[in-house]
Amino acid sequence: MDTNILSIPILILLPLIAAGIIASPLLYNNSIFTRRFAKGFSILHFFYASMFFLLNTTNKSLLTFGTSNSHEPYLTSRIPLLDNAILHQIGIHVTFSLDNLSILMVILTTLVFTITIVAAKLFIKEHIKMFYSLIFILESILLMIFTTNDMFVFFTLWELELIPMYFLISMWGNKNAKASATKFVLYTFGGSLFLLLGILLIYYTNFATSGVFSADINQISFLTKNPLIQIIISVLLLIGFGVKIPIVPMHRWLADAHTDAITPVSMILAAILLKLGVYGLIRFNMQILPLGFTILAPIIGILAIVNIIYGAMLAYNQKNIKKVVAYSSISQMGIILLGIATLNQIAYIGSVFHMISHALVVMGLFMIVGIVKQRFKTHNMKRLSGIASVMPRLYGFSVLISLAAIGIPFLSGFIGEFLNIYGAFNSVMSIFKLFALITVAVLVLSALYILNLIHEIFMGSIPEKYKHVQDIAVHEFLVLSAISLLIVILGCCPFVIINFLSP
């Protein structure tokens, strides 16, 4: 790879530059120029991120399930202005790297933000410059989280992400958005206390056993074989990351944040923010603490099953269509969590694949819900019916994306679910075979609440007052077309990602 062309610092800092340009007087207060600049930049940035994948398909570092937790990325960079000798003395290095997992998360992040920025035209009507500035600041922070090598830098960025998210939820949401944004921050901050304690214990335990100060996630050799220490640290990290996933019972913030936030923010929250917790589990619990993770795997599996069942039950009993989608995410994140806990490569690949698939599907569902809300001024499915007769294009996209959410073959949702369940059946721990059977049974319930949502909204006779409603506009069509196309491509050609993650 030519590092003169592809640079990690450029990749992660470009959104900050874009945020600065938007916030500056260069674009004046012209909303049209601001939107066009944001869309043009995000599209170019996505293609730039994709080049890291296209030019490195044969030169990748793999995170596999083995006896060694040491891990060498295939590309590492540092930002000299942020890196200094004083930090080096205590083992902190502000460096960023890419491996097969992080590059997929980077591409997913840039893709999600690109689609969200295009979709925002329908929903963002005020404080436009501030919205796009905060969006790009958040994107830059997330890219740094997915590429940083240092535990303390990771934690700092983990906390910084709360600032733009708070304003994005509270400023453009409904009348309850400030309270929901506060709940989101408090839950995440509470989990962060456990996360910080776990990171400090890793740092000091590593020093006690190796005699070297190091905070490098990829280089720490956790020499202690004391299971109690690894279990304690693993539990602390599990709580910290579990709030973000979220793992039941740490999920109470999710429905309110989704329901009260505006649609583009809900899309980012569900597609990327929830995945941060899973990424943290892989990087810390699985990679640094393999013994502790192995011991806790059955417990994590039980938590995953609780998520799958409880999330599906909550979604099935909702009348608010946005809450249906929000609670369905709890169930889907449970499937991802189950795959990681099985401790085999097939399920690990399935978990990463399902993270990508779920991001696409949930973005599409929230976009559909947002269009319905914008046109019909309600989230209550009991007040909606017969929309298909006036919005046939929206109905077509809704059916396709809903089938992907159910897990129909040749759509992306099927691949992730199949690999996770197959991996659970092939786990070395027999209890995961039972977990796999339970997951298959619950997927039937998932089909029920998704199909019920489509039936209630689109079928039947349309009320007279809704007969004048127009079908989706051009930019809405483009957003849903892009999401649908990617769902079909991943469903028909899954080996693009599977081969990239395979040893």
C-alpha positions as CSV (number, residue, x, y, z in Angstrom):
1,M,0.0,0.0,0.0
2,D,1.2,3.5,-0.8
3,T,1.0,5.3,2.5
4,N,1.5,8.6,0.7
5,I,-2.0,8.1,-0.7
6,L,-3.8,6.6,2.2
7,S,-3.2,8.2,5.6
8,I,-4.9,7.4,8.9
9,P,-4.5,11.0,10.3
10,I,-6.1,12.4,7.1
11,L,-8.9,9.8,7.3
12,I,-9.8,10.6,10.9
13,L,-9.2,14.4,10.9
14,L,-10.9,15.4,7.6
15,P,-14.4,15.5,9.3
16,L,-13.0,17.9,11.8
17,I,-11.8,20.2,9.0
18,A,-15.2,19.9,7.4
19,A,-16.9,20.9,10.7
20,G,-14.6,23.9,10.9
21,I,-15.4,25.0,7.4
22,I,-19.1,24.7,8.0
23,A,-19.0,26.6,11.3
24,S,-16.8,29.3,9.7
25,P,-18.2,32.3,7.8
26,L,-17.0,30.7,4.5
27,L,-20.4,29.2,3.9
28,Y,-22.2,32.2,5.3
29,N,-25.7,31.2,6.5
30,N,-26.7,29.7,3.2
31,S,-28.5,26.4,4.0
32,I,-28.3,25.2,0.4
33,F,-24.5,25.6,0.2
34,T,-24.1,24.0,3.6
35,R,-26.1,20.9,2.7
36,R,-24.3,20.6,-0.7
37,F,-20.9,20.9,0.9
38,A,-21.8,18.4,3.6
39,K,-23.1,15.9,1.1
40,G,-20.2,16.3,-1.3
41,F,-17.6,16.0,1.4
42,S,-19.2,13.0,3.1
43,I,-19.4,11.1,-0.3
44,L,-15.7,11.8,-1.1
45,H,-14.7,10.9,2.5
46,F,-16.6,7.6,2.2
47,F,-14.8,6.7,-1.1
48,Y,-11.5,7.7,0.5
49,A,-12.2,5.3,3.5
50,S,-13.2,2.5,1.0
51,M,-9.8,2.7,-0.6
52,F,-8.2,1.3,2.6
53,F,-10.3,-1.8,2.0
54,L,-9.8,-2.0,-1.7
55,L,-6.0,-1.6,-1.6
56,N,-5.5,-4.0,1.3
57,T,-7.5,-7.1,0.7
58,T,-4.4,-9.2,0.6
59,N,-2.5,-7.4,3.3
60,K,-4.5,-7.6,6.5
61,S,-4.0,-8.3,10.2
62,L,-6.4,-10.8,11.6
63,L,-7.9,-11.0,15.1
64,T,-8.5,-14.8,15.5
65,F,-9.2,-17.1,18.4
66,G,-5.9,-18.4,19.5
67,T,-3.7,-18.7,22.5
68,S,-1.9,-15.5,22.0
69,N,-3.5,-12.1,22.6
70,S,-0.8,-10.1,20.8
71,H,-2.0,-8.3,17.7
72,E,-0.1,-6.5,15.0
73,P,-2.2,-4.1,12.8
74,Y,-1.1,-3.8,9.1
75,L,-0.9,0.0,9.2
76,T,-0.1,2.3,12.1
77,S,0.3,6.1,12.2
78,R,0.6,8.8,14.8
79,I,-0.2,12.5,15.1
80,P,3.0,14.2,16.2
81,L,1.3,17.2,17.8
82,L,-0.6,15.0,20.1
83,D,2.2,12.6,20.9
84,N,5.0,13.6,23.3
85,A,7.8,12.2,25.4
86,I,6.1,12.8,28.8
87,L,3.2,10.6,27.7
88,H,5.7,8.0,26.4
89,Q,7.2,7.7,29.9
90,I,3.9,6.4,31.3
91,G,3.2,4.2,28.3
92,I,0.7,6.4,26.5
93,H,1.1,6.7,22.8
94,V,-1.3,8.7,20.6
95,T,-1.2,6.3,17.7
96,F,-3.9,5.0,15.4
97,S,-3.9,1.8,13.4
98,L,-6.0,-0.3,11.0
99,D,-6.7,-4.0,10.9
100,N,-9.5,-6.1,9.3
101,L,-12.0,-5.2,12.0
102,S,-11.3,-1.5,12.4
103,I,-11.3,-0.9,8.6
104,L,-14.7,-2.4,8.3
105,M,-16.0,-0.3,11.2
106,V,-14.4,2.8,9.6
107,I,-16.1,2.1,6.2
108,L,-19.4,1.4,7.9
109,T,-19.1,4.7,9.9
110,T,-18.4,6.8,6.9
111,L,-21.2,5.1,4.9
112,V,-23.7,5.6,7.7
113,F,-22.8,9.3,8.0
114,T,-23.0,9.8,4.3
115,I,-26.5,8.3,4.1
116,T,-27.6,10.2,7.2
117,I,-26.4,13.5,5.8
118,V,-28.3,13.0,2.6
119,A,-31.4,12.0,4.6
120,A,-31.1,15.0,6.8
121,K,-32.6,17.3,4.2
122,L,-36.1,16.1,5.0
123,F,-35.8,16.5,8.7
124,I,-33.3,19.3,9.6
125,K,-34.9,22.7,9.1
126,E,-33.2,24.9,11.7
127,H,-29.7,25.4,13.1
128,I,-28.4,23.8,9.9
129,K,-24.8,24.8,10.2
130,M,-24.6,23.7,13.8
131,F,-26.2,20.3,13.0
132,Y,-23.7,19.4,10.2
133,S,-20.8,20.7,12.3
134,L,-21.7,18.5,15.2
135,I,-22.3,15.5,12.8
136,F,-18.8,15.8,11.4
137,I,-17.2,16.3,14.9
138,L,-19.0,13.1,16.0
139,E,-17.8,11.2,12.9
140,S,-14.2,12.2,13.6
141,I,-14.5,11.1,17.2
142,L,-16.0,7.7,16.2
143,L,-13.3,7.1,13.6
144,M,-10.6,7.8,16.2
145,I,-12.3,5.3,18.6
146,F,-12.3,2.6,15.9
147,T,-8.6,3.2,15.1
148,T,-6.8,4.2,18.3
149,N,-4.3,1.8,19.9
150,D,-4.2,3.4,23.3
151,M,-6.6,2.5,26.2
152,F,-6.5,5.9,27.7
153,V,-7.0,7.6,24.4
154,F,-9.9,5.2,23.7
155,F,-11.5,6.2,27.0
156,T,-11.0,9.9,26.4
157,L,-12.7,9.6,23.0
158,W,-15.4,7.4,24.5
159,E,-16.3,10.3,26.8
160,L,-15.9,13.0,24.2
161,E,-18.5,11.3,22.0
162,L,-21.2,12.1,24.6
163,I,-20.9,15.9,24.0
164,P,-22.0,16.0,20.3
165,M,-24.5,13.2,20.9
166,Y,-26.1,15.1,23.8
167,F,-26.7,18.2,21.6
168,L,-27.7,16.2,18.6
169,I,-30.5,14.5,20.6
170,S,-31.6,17.5,22.7
171,M,-31.5,20.3,20.1
172,W,-33.4,18.7,17.2
173,G,-35.5,16.2,19.1
174,N,-39.1,16.6,20.4
175,K,-40.1,18.3,23.6
176,N,-38.8,15.4,25.7
177,A,-35.5,15.2,24.0
178,K,-33.5,17.0,26.6
179,A,-34.5,14.6,29.3
180,S,-33.8,11.6,27.0
181,A,-30.4,13.1,26.1
182,T,-29.6,13.6,29.8
183,K,-30.6,10.0,30.5
184,F,-28.4,8.8,27.7
185,V,-25.4,10.7,29.1
186,L,-25.9,9.6,32.7
187,Y,-26.3,5.9,31.8
188,T,-23.2,6.0,29.5
189,F,-21.2,8.1,32.1
190,G,-22.1,5.6,34.8
191,G,-20.9,2.7,32.7
192,S,-17.7,4.7,31.9
193,L,-16.8,4.6,35.6
194,F,-16.6,0.8,35.5
195,L,-14.8,1.0,32.1
196,L,-12.2,3.4,33.5
197,L,-11.6,1.2,36.6
198,G,-11.2,-1.9,34.3
199,I,-8.7,0.0,32.1
200,L,-6.7,1.1,35.1
201,L,-6.6,-2.5,36.5
202,I,-5.3,-3.7,33.1
203,Y,-2.7,-1.0,33.1
204,Y,-1.3,-1.7,36.6
205,T,-1.6,-5.4,36.4
206,N,0.3,-5.5,33.1
207,F,3.0,-3.3,34.8
208,A,3.2,-5.6,37.8
209,T,3.7,-8.7,35.7
210,S,5.9,-7.3,32.9
211,G,7.6,-4.3,34.5
212,V,6.7,-2.1,31.5
213,F,4.2,0.8,31.4
214,S,2.0,0.3,28.4
215,A,-1.5,1.3,27.4
216,D,-1.2,-0.1,23.9
217,I,-4.3,-2.3,23.2
218,N,-2.5,-4.3,20.5
219,Q,0.8,-4.9,22.4
220,I,-0.3,-5.5,26.0
221,S,0.7,-9.0,27.0
222,F,-1.5,-9.9,29.9
223,L,0.8,-12.4,31.6
224,T,-1.2,-13.0,34.8
225,K,-3.1,-16.3,34.6
226,N,-5.0,-15.6,37.8
227,P,-8.6,-16.2,36.7
228,L,-10.0,-14.1,39.5
229,I,-8.2,-10.9,38.3
230,Q,-9.2,-11.5,34.7
231,I,-12.8,-12.1,35.8
232,I,-13.0,-9.0,37.9
233,I,-11.6,-6.8,35.1
234,S,-13.8,-8.6,32.5
235,V,-16.9,-7.9,34.5
236,L,-16.0,-4.2,34.9
237,L,-15.5,-3.8,31.2
238,L,-18.6,-5.8,30.4
239,I,-20.7,-3.4,32.5
240,G,-19.0,-0.4,30.8
241,F,-19.5,-1.7,27.3
242,G,-22.9,-3.3,28.1
243,V,-24.5,0.1,28.7
244,K,-23.8,1.1,25.1
245,I,-24.8,-2.2,23.5
246,P,-27.2,-2.1,25.5
247,I,-27.4,-5.3,27.6
248,V,-30.6,-5.8,29.6
249,P,-31.1,-4.4,32.3
250,M,-28.9,-1.5,31.2
251,H,-31.1,-0.6,28.3
252,R,-33.5,1.9,29.8
253,W,-32.1,4.9,28.0
254,L,-32.4,3.4,24.5
255,A,-36.1,3.7,23.7
256,D,-36.4,7.2,25.0
257,A,-33.3,8.4,23.1
258,H,-34.5,6.8,19.9
259,T,-38.1,8.0,20.2
260,D,-37.3,11.6,21.2
261,A,-34.4,12.1,18.8
262,I,-34.9,13.3,15.2
263,T,-34.6,10.6,12.6
264,P,-31.0,11.2,11.3
265,V,-29.7,11.1,14.9
266,S,-31.7,7.9,15.6
267,M,-30.1,6.4,12.4
268,I,-26.6,7.2,13.7
269,L,-27.4,6.1,17.2
270,A,-28.7,2.7,16.2
271,A,-26.3,2.0,13.3
272,I,-23.0,3.0,14.9
273,L,-23.3,4.0,18.6
274,L,-24.7,0.6,19.7
275,K,-21.8,-1.1,17.9
276,L,-19.2,0.7,20.0
277,G,-20.0,-1.6,22.9
278,V,-19.5,-4.7,20.8
279,Y,-16.3,-3.3,19.4
280,G,-15.0,-2.6,22.9
281,L,-15.8,-6.2,24.0
282,I,-13.8,-7.5,21.1
283,R,-10.8,-5.2,21.6
284,F,-10.6,-5.4,25.4
285,N,-12.4,-8.5,26.8
286,M,-11.7,-10.9,23.9
287,Q,-8.3,-9.6,22.8
288,I,-6.6,-8.6,26.1
289,L,-8.4,-10.8,28.6
290,P,-9.0,-14.2,26.8
291,L,-9.1,-16.2,30.0
292,G,-11.6,-14.0,31.7
293,F,-13.7,-13.8,28.5
294,T,-13.7,-17.6,28.2
295,I,-14.8,-18.1,31.8
296,L,-17.6,-15.5,31.4
297,A,-18.7,-16.7,28.0
298,P,-21.7,-18.7,29.2
299,I,-22.9,-15.8,31.3
300,I,-22.5,-13.5,28.3
301,G,-24.5,-16.0,26.3
302,I,-27.3,-15.9,28.9
303,L,-27.3,-12.1,28.8
304,A,-27.5,-12.4,25.0
305,I,-30.5,-14.7,25.1
306,V,-32.2,-12.3,27.6
307,N,-31.6,-9.5,25.1
308,I,-33.0,-11.5,22.2
309,I,-36.2,-12.6,24.0
310,Y,-36.9,-9.4,26.0
311,G,-36.2,-7.1,23.1
312,A,-38.5,-9.1,20.8
313,M,-41.3,-9.1,23.4
314,L,-41.0,-5.4,24.0
315,A,-41.0,-4.7,20.2
316,Y,-44.1,-6.9,19.7
317,N,-46.1,-5.0,22.4
318,Q,-45.4,-1.5,21.1
319,K,-47.9,0.7,19.3
320,N,-45.3,3.4,18.6
321,I,-43.6,2.4,15.4
322,K,-40.3,4.1,16.4
323,K,-40.2,2.1,19.6
324,V,-40.8,-1.1,17.6
325,V,-37.6,-0.4,15.7
326,A,-35.7,0.7,18.8
327,Y,-36.6,-2.4,20.8
328,S,-35.9,-4.6,17.9
329,S,-32.3,-3.3,18.0
330,I,-32.0,-4.7,21.6
331,S,-33.0,-8.2,20.2
332,Q,-30.6,-7.9,17.2
333,M,-27.7,-6.8,19.4
334,G,-28.4,-9.9,21.5
335,I,-27.7,-12.0,18.4
336,I,-24.4,-10.2,17.8
337,L,-23.5,-10.7,21.5
338,L,-24.3,-14.4,21.3
339,G,-22.0,-14.8,18.3
340,I,-19.1,-13.2,20.1
341,A,-19.6,-15.3,23.3
342,T,-19.5,-18.6,21.4
343,L,-15.7,-18.4,21.1
344,N,-15.3,-19.7,17.5
345,Q,-14.3,-18.0,14.3
346,I,-17.5,-18.6,12.4
347,A,-19.7,-16.9,14.9
348,Y,-17.1,-14.1,15.3
349,I,-17.4,-13.4,11.6
350,G,-21.1,-13.7,11.8
351,S,-21.2,-11.1,14.6
352,V,-19.1,-8.6,12.6
353,F,-21.2,-9.3,9.5
354,H,-24.4,-8.8,11.5
355,M,-23.2,-5.5,12.9
356,I,-22.9,-4.2,9.4
357,S,-26.2,-5.7,8.2
358,H,-28.1,-4.5,11.2
359,A,-26.7,-1.0,10.7
360,L,-28.1,-0.9,7.1
361,V,-31.4,-2.5,8.1
362,V,-32.0,-0.2,11.1
363,M,-31.1,2.9,9.1
364,G,-33.7,1.9,6.5
365,L,-36.4,1.2,9.1
366,F,-35.8,4.5,10.9
367,M,-35.8,6.4,7.6
368,I,-39.2,4.8,6.8
369,V,-40.5,5.6,10.2
370,G,-39.2,9.2,9.8
371,I,-41.0,9.6,6.4
372,V,-44.2,8.3,7.9
373,K,-44.0,10.7,10.8
374,Q,-43.2,13.6,8.5
375,R,-46.1,12.9,6.2
376,F,-48.8,11.7,8.7
377,K,-47.7,13.5,11.9
378,T,-47.9,10.4,14.1
379,H,-45.9,7.4,15.3
380,N,-49.0,5.5,16.5
381,M,-49.6,2.6,14.2
382,K,-53.3,2.4,15.2
383,R,-53.8,5.8,13.5
384,L,-52.2,4.6,10.3
385,S,-53.5,2.3,7.6
386,G,-53.6,1.9,3.8
387,I,-50.4,4.0,3.2
388,A,-49.5,1.6,0.4
389,S,-52.2,3.0,-1.8
390,V,-50.7,6.6,-1.8
391,M,-47.0,5.7,-1.2
392,P,-46.3,2.6,-3.3
393,R,-42.6,3.3,-3.6
394,L,-42.2,3.6,0.2
395,Y,-44.2,0.4,0.6
396,G,-41.9,-1.5,-1.8
397,F,-38.8,-0.4,0.1
398,S,-40.4,-1.1,3.4
399,V,-41.2,-4.7,2.4
400,L,-37.6,-5.3,1.2
401,I,-36.0,-3.8,4.3
402,S,-38.4,-5.6,6.6
403,L,-37.7,-8.9,5.0
404,A,-34.0,-8.3,5.6
405,A,-34.8,-7.6,9.3
406,I,-36.7,-10.9,9.5
407,G,-33.7,-12.7,7.9
408,I,-35.0,-13.9,4.6
409,P,-32.3,-15.6,2.4
410,F,-30.5,-13.6,-0.2
411,L,-30.7,-10.5,2.0
412,S,-28.0,-9.4,4.4
413,G,-30.0,-10.2,7.6
414,F,-30.0,-13.9,6.8
415,I,-26.3,-14.2,6.5
416,G,-25.5,-12.7,9.9
417,E,-28.2,-14.6,11.8
418,F,-27.2,-17.9,10.1
419,L,-23.5,-17.6,10.9
420,N,-24.2,-16.6,14.5
421,I,-26.6,-19.5,15.0
422,Y,-24.4,-22.0,13.2
423,G,-21.4,-20.9,15.2
424,A,-23.4,-21.3,18.4
425,F,-24.3,-24.9,17.4
426,N,-20.6,-25.6,16.8
427,S,-19.4,-24.0,20.1
428,V,-17.2,-26.1,22.3
429,M,-19.6,-25.3,25.2
430,S,-22.8,-27.5,24.9
431,I,-25.0,-24.8,26.5
432,F,-24.7,-22.7,23.4
433,K,-26.5,-25.4,21.4
434,L,-29.5,-24.6,23.6
435,F,-29.0,-20.9,23.1
436,A,-29.0,-21.4,19.4
437,L,-32.3,-23.3,19.5
438,I,-33.9,-20.5,21.6
439,T,-32.6,-17.9,19.2
440,V,-34.3,-19.7,16.3
441,A,-37.6,-19.9,18.1
442,V,-37.4,-16.2,19.0
443,L,-36.8,-15.2,15.4
444,V,-40.3,-16.3,14.7
445,L,-41.5,-13.6,17.1
446,S,-39.3,-11.1,15.4
447,A,-41.0,-11.9,12.1
448,L,-44.4,-11.4,13.8
449,Y,-43.7,-7.9,15.0
450,I,-42.0,-6.7,11.8
451,L,-44.8,-8.1,9.6
452,N,-47.4,-6.7,12.0
453,L,-45.8,-3.3,11.6
454,I,-46.0,-3.5,7.8
455,H,-49.6,-4.7,7.9
456,E,-50.8,-2.1,10.3
457,I,-49.2,0.8,8.4
458,F,-49.6,-0.1,4.8
459,M,-52.5,-2.5,4.5
460,G,-56.3,-1.7,4.7
461,S,-58.2,1.3,3.6
462,I,-56.6,4.7,3.9
463,P,-58.5,7.5,5.8
464,E,-59.8,10.3,3.6
465,K,-57.5,12.9,5.2
466,Y,-54.4,11.0,4.0
467,K,-55.4,10.5,0.4
468,H,-53.5,13.7,-0.7
469,V,-50.2,12.6,0.7
470,Q,-47.3,12.4,-1.9
471,D,-45.0,9.4,-2.3
472,I,-41.3,9.7,-1.4
473,A,-39.2,12.5,-3.0
474,V,-36.0,12.1,-5.0
475,H,-33.6,12.4,-2.1
476,E,-35.7,10.0,0.0
477,F,-35.7,7.5,-2.9
478,L,-31.9,7.8,-3.2
479,V,-31.4,7.0,0.5
480,L,-33.7,4.0,0.5
481,S,-32.3,2.8,-2.8
482,A,-28.8,2.9,-1.5
483,I,-29.7,1.0,1.7
484,S,-31.8,-1.6,-0.2
485,L,-29.0,-2.1,-2.8
486,L,-26.4,-2.7,-0.1
487,I,-28.7,-5.1,1.7
488,V,-29.2,-7.1,-1.5
489,I,-25.5,-7.1,-2.4
490,L,-24.4,-8.3,1.0
491,G,-27.1,-10.9,1.0
492,C,-26.1,-12.3,-2.5
493,C,-22.3,-11.7,-2.2
494,P,-21.5,-12.0,1.5
495,F,-18.0,-13.4,0.9
496,V,-16.7,-9.9,0.2
497,I,-16.8,-9.4,3.9
498,I,-16.5,-13.0,5.1
499,N,-13.2,-13.6,3.1
500,F,-11.8,-10.3,4.4
501,L,-12.4,-11.5,8.0
502,S,-11.3,-15.1,7.5
503,P,-7.8,-16.4,8.4
